[in-house]
Amino acid sequence: PEAVPGFPAPTEHTQKAFDPEDDFTAKWTRADARQLKAMSDPAAPSRENSLPEEYTMPTVPQDFPDMSNEEVWVWDSWTLTDGTSAQPSFKGWEVVFSLVADRKLGFDDRHTYAKLGYFFRKADVAERPADGGWTYGGLVFPDGASGAIFDDQSFSHQTEWSGSTRIFDGNKLRIFYTAVAFYRNEDGSNRKPYDPRIVQSEGRLFADENGVWMTGFRDQHDMLQADGEYYQTGAQNEFFNFRDPFTFEDPAHPGKTYMVFEGNSAFARGERACTEDDMGYAPGDPFAETADQAMDQGAHFQMANVGLAVAENAASTEWRFLPPILSANCVNDQTERPQIYIKDGKYYLFTITHRGTYAAGIDGPEGVYGFVGDGIRSDFQPVNRGSGLALGSPSNLNFPVGTPFAPHPDQHPGQFQAYSHYVMPDGLVQSFIDTIGTSDDFVRGGTLAPTVRVDIAGDAVTVDRSYGTNGLGGWADIPAGYAHDIDAAA
Ligand code: FRU
């Protein structure tokens, strides 16, 4: 893409595939990410969206129904997937897994109390109730199972964070998720760094005409801990990120199972580790900055990456780290819930991030970001004008971000309307509601947003405003529908 007047040109990326085992990490550069500001309208007034409509999630109304009948807070969610990331139903039921927490907690306290819960509803129903028609099935794991893996049982909090669920052999489930132990003092500071681990647990799924249930999940396989070589550890940075496993099979490498996950580049916190390649400017670009200039602003405290690992056994209990497939050094600190999405022979890496985790000098909305290449390890091209933004919440980059619990008075009421976008077959995107409204009138979410749809073609991802009503589909609508029903008896 051409440079926007007043802004640098984005970096050239070939999309060329490398072997998954190769030591090549694609860079989401500062030159790329500065395209976000380049596409933002500097004249957008208070409370209006400054970003292009075609990359913006339609505005979600404040009067949303709650999918859990007020039983639990709900946020990050995912479906059953098979090896191709299709979403089968099971004996005529759709099943979703969600992080849930007690509604007696404040919504912002949820992270240290999260547990994996599940919901089900009948597949192939033409007219759904407004809340999506889900039944809350309860927690997935037996009490205490996910905490048992920690040698140091003196944790202050122990919690279950995101992942993904694969279905095999009729009704066998493998849940890949993040087991986390916190070791905090009364005042919230760390007695020692928190300990996130990528874990797998196997169970069985059952259904009859009344609903769905699960058994098993007693054995928890502690599989991966950050290694300090490719993936930053707690010793390197007590605020490190290591979580959110998503497994898939790559048609180009049959017989192998891969995993992508959220990580950070393995440097000690504060190390001035960004390079000119992380900047990504073309020689002579008048709007270029040097790595030192970016780091003088503190940009090197934001060092996200997307990790890759390969399963070493058929049971997917043993894994080997490979070098990260993407880094965002001096760009952003969190590339969360990554997933690989294959369409028309192209590999899309989708990952979510926050406005508040961008590095100094870079700005962009909450939302899902996309990178396209010819394989799972590629010189990924950030989608949409080289920026990476696939679908953002309506935001005004001319005004400060605020927070979900204290929205900024000049922000668009939708800036925190949705997060944790997960891209499903046919471009459907589900997400959860965080906060809707402005400083004087806002409501907290804790349930799933309306499903929206994006068109994905080449390096363009655009909102389908003909989907649902002005682009908004059903609340908490996570249809199987695009795959097949698995009948365990068959
Ligand atoms: C995204 C996220 C995930 C994490 C979970 C914890 O919303 O930050 O990365 O697994 O929430 O609540």
Boltz pocket constraint, residues with backbone or C-beta under 6 A from the ligand:
constraints:
  - pocket:
      binder: B
      contacts: [[A, 75], [A, 76], [A, 99], [A, 110], [A, 111], [A, 114], [A, 160], [A, 161], [A, 162], [A, 163], [A, 178], [A, 243], [A, 244], [A, 262], [A, 336], [A, 337], [A, 419], [A, 420]]
      max_distance: 6.0
